[in-house]
Amino acid sequence: MKSIDFPMLLLAIIVVLMFAGIGIAIAYESILFIILCAVLGFAFMGYGISIKVKRRNIH
C-alpha cells in the first residue's frame, strides 16, 4: 500500500476550498471574493500540477 503524500493532499484540499469559496461568494454576491477565490484556486492548482510534473520527470 502506498503512503499518503500529505503536502499534495493539503494542496488539493486548499484548491477545493477555494472553489467552494467561489460558491459562497456567489451566494453573497461579492464580485471581489469571487475573483479572489478563482485566482487563488487556479494559482494553487497550477502550483500543484507543476510539482507533479517535476516529480514525474525526476523519477
N, C-alpha and C positions, 0 to 999 in steps of 0.2 A: 504494500500500500504506500502511495506517495505521501510525503509530508505536505502540510498546508503552507503555502507561501503567504505569510501574514502581511507583509508590506503590500503585495499586489492585491490581496483581499481587502485591506483597508482602503486602498486607492479605488477599487471597484465600488465599495460601499459609499465613498465620498462622491463618486460620479453619479450613482443612483440617487443620493440625497440632493445633489444639485438639480437633477432633472425633476425630482419630486418637488423641489423648491419652486420650479417654474410653474407647476400646477397650483401651488399655494399662492404664488404671486398673481396668477391669472384670476384666482378666486377673489383676491383683494384688489384687483385691477391696478396693480403697481407696475408700470412700464419699466421703471428703473430696476426693480428687483427681478423682473423677467429677464432683462438684458444681462444683468449681473450674473444671475444663475446660469444662463445659457453660455455666456463667455467662459465662466469658471468650469462649467461642466465639460465643454469641448476642450478646454485647456488641459484639465486633468486627464481626460480620455486620451488626448494626443500624447501626453507625457507617458501614460501607461503603455500605449502602443509602441512608442519609441523605445521604452525599456524592454518590452517583449522582443522587438526586432533585434536590439543589440544582444540580448541573451541568446537568441536563436543563431545569430551569426557567429558568436563565440564558440558555441558547442557544436 
